[in-house]
Amino acid sequence: MGTTSEDEVILNMRFRSRKIIMATAHQIATPADVKIKKIAVFTDFSENADAALHYAATIARRYGASLVLAHAYVQPGCTYAAPELAMVYQALEDCRRSLEDRLLKQTEEAYLRDIKCSVALCEGTPGELLEDLKDLDLIVIGTSGGTGLKKAVLGSTAEMVFRSATVPVLTIGPNCHCCGADRTTPGTVIYATDLSSRVTTAVPYALSFARRNDAELMFLHVVEDKDVNFSFERSMASAEPLERLHSLVSDDIELQQRPRCAVGFGVPDVVIVEEAKRQNAELIVLGARGVGSFPPVVCRLGGGTAYKVAIHAECPVLTIGRN
């Protein structure tokens, strides 16, 4: 019997992989474009929050959406030290009016004048503010992405939103260079997936953002295996994931070119961030749920893959929840 070439081994493996997944990985028909009509921008009036608002404005124009500038606050303790109750009420009202004025002033920015804007102010936690906001299609938030005590203070709001939101969350991290300005050349939208059974929930968003931004779409799966070192081994390990990536979208997708597919090896958040930088990505979409590269419990918690990608990526990151 003659020897089997490397190409034949890979081909045979891909054929076997195709038979294994054919029952569960039918091509997903091109979904209708997602509807984004109401966007909430969580702001603490910081530089990162301003960058998030700029990017939200770009999305609002492309989808014909309205914006809600939202802020949660806790009254300073010294307010309650006033000697008379009337003075306490006045101090509380002055604080609220001052914050509301800051929000309203932001809605008057030149880059927002063609967008319908409103404000939402909540005396309480960001979680309580999130409960007050209804009928949202998207949340946009800036994160400072600190560690230790700095993270506990500056990153707490974004972390809470990651944990609690039932709608897609788009984060603008501290390393993000995109502030919503239109590109002069087409960019790339990277959709990172663990190929779980919930993969279809994020595909429409990845397609929609690529289509609306005239961007190339790239599907990325990360194999968390540090022992796969050689090109031949990686080719074999990539065969089945590549087949599944190619099966996600039908041939009639409304994009200028079919999505590219790639399989990476290593720590998921590191690989995703590095690939996004290499591709000059304008957006990363994370929709993984279930087993695989993105564990189900920590995926949306601070410290998990999604949060690590959000604070290290040089472009915005859109996380699609399971709800």
Residue pairs with C-beta under 8 A, 6 or more apart in sequence:
4 12
6 232
6 235
9 236
10 235
10 236
10 239
13 236
13 239
13 240
14 239
14 240
14 242
14 243
17 239
17 240
17 243
18 243
20 240
21 240
21 243
21 244
21 247
25 243
25 244
25 247
25 248
26 247
27 247
27 248
27 249
27 250
27 251
28 200
28 203
28 247
28 248
28 249
28 250
29 250
29 252
30 207
30 249
30 250
30 252
30 253
30 254
31 203
31 204
31 207
32 204
33 204
33 207
33 208
33 211
34 204
34 205
34 208
35 63
35 137
36 59
36 63
36 65
36 137
36 138
37 63
37 64
37 65
37 66
37 137
38 65
38 66
38 68
38 135
38 136
38 137
38 138
39 56
39 59
39 60
39 65
39 66
39 67
39 68
39 136
39 137
39 138
39 139
39 140
40 67
40 68
40 70
40 120
40 133
40 136
40 138
40 139
40 140
41 49
41 52
41 53
41 56
41 67
41 68
41 69
41 70
41 139
41 140
41 141
42 49
42 52
42 70
42 71
42 72
42 126
42 129
42 139
42 140
42 141
42 157
42 158
42 161
43 49
43 50
43 52
43 53
43 69
43 70
43 71
43 103
43 106
43 142
44 71
44 157
45 71
45 102
46 142
46 144
47 142
48 142
48 143
48 144
48 172
48 173
48 174
49 141
49 142
50 142
51 142
51 172
51 176
51 179
51 180
52 140
52 141
52 142
52 170
52 171
52 172
53 67
53 69
53 106
53 112
53 140
54 111
54 179
54 180
54 181
55 140
55 170
55 172
55 178
55 179
55 180
55 316
56 67
56 140
56 170
56 180
57 67
57 111
57 112
57 115
57 180
58 180
58 181
58 182
59 65
59 138
59 140
59 170
60 66
60 67
60 115
61 114
61 115
62 212
62 213
63 212
65 115
65 137
65 138
66 115
66 116
66 117
66 118
67 107
67 112
67 115
67 116
67 117
67 118
68 117
68 118
68 119
68 120
68 133
68 136
69 103
69 106
69 107
69 117
69 118
69 119
69 120
70 119
70 120
70 121
70 122
70 129
70 133
71 99
71 103
71 119
71 120
71 121
71 122
71 129
72 121
72 122
72 123
72 124
72 125
72 126
72 128
72 129
72 157
73 95
73 99
73 121
73 122
73 123
74 123
74 124
74 125
75 92
75 95
75 123
76 95
79 88
79 91
79 92
79 95
80 88
82 88
82 91
96 121
96 123
99 121
100 119
100 121
103 119
103 121
104 119
106 112
107 117
107 118
107 119
111 180
120 129
120 132
120 133
122 128
122 129
122 132
125 160
126 156
126 157
126 160
126 161
127 160
127 164
130 160
130 161
130 164
130 165
136 167
137 167
137 168
138 167
138 168
138 169
138 170
139 161
139 165
139 167
139 168
139 169
139 170
140 169
140 170
140 171
140 172
141 157
141 158
141 161
141 169
141 170
141 171
141 172
142 158
142 171
142 172
142 173
143 154
143 155
143 157
143 158
143 159
143 171
143 172
143 173
143 174
143 310
143 311
144 150
144 151
144 154
144 155
144 174
145 151
145 154
145 155
145 173
145 174
145 175
145 310
145 311
145 312
146 153
146 154
146 155
151 302
155 302
155 311
158 171
158 302
158 307
158 310
159 301
159 302
159 307
161 169
162 169
162 171
162 300
162 301
162 302
162 306
162 307
162 310
162 319
163 300
163 301
163 302
165 321
166 321
166 323
167 321
167 323
168 205
168 318
168 319
168 320
168 321
169 318
169 319
169 321
170 316
170 317
170 318
170 319
171 310
171 316
171 317
171 319
172 178
172 316
173 310
173 311
173 312
173 313
173 316
173 317
174 311
175 311
175 312
175 313
175 314
176 313
176 314
176 315
176 316
177 314
177 315
178 282
178 314
178 315
178 316
183 213
183 282
186 213
186 214
186 215
186 216
187 213
187 215
187 216
187 280
187 281
187 282
187 283
188 215
188 216
188 217
188 218
188 279
188 280
188 281
188 282
189 206
189 209
189 210
189 213
189 215
189 216
189 217
189 218
189 281
189 282
189 283
189 284
189 285
190 218
190 220
190 272
190 275
190 276
190 279
190 281
190 283
190 284
190 285
191 202
191 203
191 206
191 217
191 218
191 219
191 220
191 259
191 285
191 287
192 220
192 221
192 222
192 268
192 272
192 284
192 285
192 286
192 288
192 309
193 199
193 202
193 219
193 220
193 221
193 245
193 248
193 287
193 288
194 221
194 222
194 288
194 289
194 290
194 291
194 292
194 293
194 294
195 221
195 241
195 244
195 245
195 288
195 292
196 288
196 289
196 290
196 291
196 292
196 294
197 289
197 290
198 287
198 288
198 289
198 290
198 322
199 248
199 287
199 288
201 287
201 289
201 320
201 322
202 285
202 286
202 287
202 288
202 320
203 248
203 249
203 287
205 285
205 287
205 318
205 320
206 217
206 219
206 285
206 287
207 217
207 249
207 253
207 254
207 255
209 215
209 283
209 285
209 318
210 216
210 217
210 255
210 259
211 254
211 255
213 282
213 283
214 256
215 282
215 283
216 255
216 256
216 257
216 259
216 260
217 255
217 259
217 260
218 259
218 260
218 261
218 262
218 279
218 281
219 245
219 248
219 259
219 260
219 261
219 262
220 261
220 262
220 263
220 264
220 271
220 272
220 275
221 241
221 244
221 245
221 262
221 263
221 264
221 293
222 263
222 264
222 265
222 266
222 267
222 268
222 271
222 272
222 293
223 237
223 238
223 241
223 263
223 264
223 265
223 293
224 265
224 266
224 267
224 268
224 292
224 293
225 237
225 265
226 265
226 266
228 234
228 237
228 265
234 263
234 265
237 263
237 265
238 263
241 263
242 261
242 263
245 261
245 262
245 263
246 261
248 259
249 258
249 259
251 258
253 259
262 275
264 271
264 272
264 275
265 271
268 293
268 294
268 305
269 305
269 308
269 309
269 312
272 284
272 286
272 305
272 309
272 313
273 309
273 312
273 313
273 314
275 281
276 284
276 313
276 314
276 315
277 314
281 315
282 315
282 316
283 315
283 316
283 317
283 318
284 309
284 313
284 315
284 316
284 317
284 318
285 317
285 318
285 320
286 294
286 299
286 305
286 306
286 309
286 317
286 318
286 319
286 320
287 319
287 320
288 294
288 299
288 305
289 296
289 299
289 322
290 296
293 305
294 304
294 305
294 306
295 304
295 305
297 304
298 304
298 305
299 305
299 306
300 306
300 307
300 319
300 321
301 307
306 317
306 319
309 317
310 317
310 319
